[in-house]
Amino acid sequence: MSQRKSRTSMVDNQIRPADVTNYALLGAFLNVPREIYVPVDQVSLVYAEHEISLSAERKMMTPRCLARIVEAVAPKKTDEVLLIGAGLGYEAAIIGALCQTVIAVESDKKLAKKAEDNLTSQGVDNAVVVQGKLQAGAPKSGPYDIVIFNGAVQDVPKAILEQLKPNGRLVAIVEEGHVFAAYLMKMSNGHSASELLFNASAPILSKFIKKEEFDFI
């Protein structure tokens, strides 16, 4: 099967059945060659519903999960987006097809360099990879209309919420008590409000695991 047919199959069998209906988003999944953005030894799994390993600590979300959270924030062509976790660039390429600019933060030097090379090779000129701490976001390039976490978290730092524009929106898959769910968070008048969207599972970003608290008796 050709890679184009494999992408069509991915959209028809994984993404559409998840009630993803945004035509521009579906078009991005059909047109962005996912095989470019994965390690060579993972290419055979590239269009399967599988969490592909990028490094010892990082995995890609499944296409279904990515599609659902991106649709939830409804990117527009005028939006500036902060992506927490560039990985190897695939998610930035998908989101970049829908918005004005993507700033993708990546703490892993090797992943950041490869993501930049991948995006450049594919002519994605509206996505910029910034190497830095994921927990810090990218305040110098903000504020942003949208923030998307490229993986699950146990906590959304206030420092990242504060990088949203007024009426900006953030989407994250939050893990609490071994239960994963996607939440939409919005900023208004300096205050945040969250809305439960749907149950979803994704590889957790280790930089956003809460430290254990100990009770001393």
Disulfide bonds with the S-S distance in Angstrom:
none
